């Protein structure tokens, strides 16, 4: 399964900044994946014909994601380097470029 949709299934780790740099749209054109982080705490993750709406929160430099009010929270490693967002899931990394 593609990396973005793996975020919903389960991830672990910590890292990153205070989250301000995450706001906006990101895409991995080669993989056909995109995501948009909004200041209201929502994120849309798309891969091909699949789209999922999640809620996120930055905690101690980690991104915590969950779907719905009663959904289990998942945590993932992220880092920002200019206009490149790197997500690492289970030792696999993917880079996303800012698109806005």
C-alpha positions as CSV (number, residue, x, y, z in Angstrom):
1,X,0.0,0.0,0.0
2,X,1.2,3.5,-0.6
3,X,2.9,5.4,2.2
4,X,0.2,8.0,2.7
5,X,-2.5,5.5,3.3
6,X,-0.2,3.6,5.7
7,X,-0.5,6.5,8.0
8,X,-4.0,5.6,8.8
9,X,-3.2,1.9,9.4
10,X,-0.4,2.6,11.9
11,X,2.9,4.3,12.3
12,X,5.3,5.2,15.1
13,X,8.0,7.7,16.1
14,X,8.6,11.3,16.8
15,X,10.4,14.3,15.3
16,X,9.9,17.4,13.3
17,X,9.3,21.0,14.4
18,X,6.4,22.9,16.0
19,X,4.1,22.2,13.0
20,X,3.8,25.7,11.5
21,X,5.8,24.7,8.5
22,X,3.4,21.8,7.7
23,X,0.5,24.1,6.7
24,X,-0.4,23.8,3.1
25,X,-0.3,21.2,0.3
26,X,2.3,18.6,-0.3
27,X,2.7,16.0,-3.1
28,X,4.8,13.1,-4.2
29,X,4.1,13.3,-7.9
30,X,5.9,10.1,-8.7
31,X,3.8,8.1,-6.3
32,X,0.6,10.0,-7.1
33,X,0.1,10.9,-3.4
34,X,-0.8,14.3,-1.9
35,X,-1.8,15.8,1.4
36,X,-3.1,19.1,2.7
37,X,-2.5,20.2,6.3
38,X,-4.9,23.0,7.5
39,X,-4.6,25.3,10.6
40,X,-7.9,24.0,12.0
41,X,-6.2,20.6,12.7
42,X,-7.6,18.7,9.7
43,X,-5.6,17.0,7.0
44,X,-6.7,15.4,3.7
45,X,-4.5,12.5,2.4
46,X,-5.1,11.3,-1.2
47,X,-3.6,8.5,-3.2
48,X,-5.1,7.8,-6.6
49,X,-8.8,7.5,-6.2
50,X,-8.5,7.1,-2.4
51,X,-9.0,10.1,-0.1
52,X,-9.2,10.1,3.7
53,X,-9.9,13.0,6.0
54,X,-8.1,12.9,9.3
55,X,-7.5,15.1,12.3
56,X,-3.9,15.9,13.4
57,X,-2.1,17.5,16.3
58,X,1.5,18.3,16.8
59,X,2.8,16.9,20.1
60,X,6.4,17.3,21.1
61,X,7.5,17.5,17.5
62,X,5.5,14.4,16.4
63,X,2.4,14.4,14.2
64,X,-0.6,12.5,15.9
65,X,-3.3,11.5,13.4
66,X,-6.7,10.0,14.0
67,X,-9.9,9.5,12.1
68,X,-13.2,10.4,13.8
69,X,-13.7,11.3,17.4
70,X,-13.3,7.7,18.7
71,X,-10.5,6.7,16.3
72,X,-7.2,5.4,17.6
73,X,-4.4,8.0,17.4
74,X,-1.3,7.2,15.4
75,X,2.1,9.0,15.6
76,X,4.6,9.5,12.8
77,X,8.1,10.8,12.2
78,X,8.4,13.9,10.0
79,X,11.1,16.4,9.1
80,X,11.0,19.6,7.1
81,X,13.9,20.9,4.9
82,X,12.8,24.0,3.1
83,X,10.0,22.9,0.7
84,X,10.5,19.2,1.3
85,X,8.5,17.2,3.8
86,X,9.9,13.8,4.7
87,X,7.7,11.2,6.4
88,X,9.2,8.0,7.8
89,X,7.0,5.0,8.5
90,X,8.4,1.6,9.7
91,X,11.8,2.6,8.5
92,X,10.6,3.6,5.0
93,X,10.8,7.3,4.0
94,X,9.0,9.3,1.4
95,X,9.5,12.9,0.3
96,X,6.8,15.4,-0.5
97,X,7.3,18.7,-2.2
98,X,5.3,21.8,-1.2
99,X,2.8,22.6,-4.0
100,X,1.3,25.9,-2.8
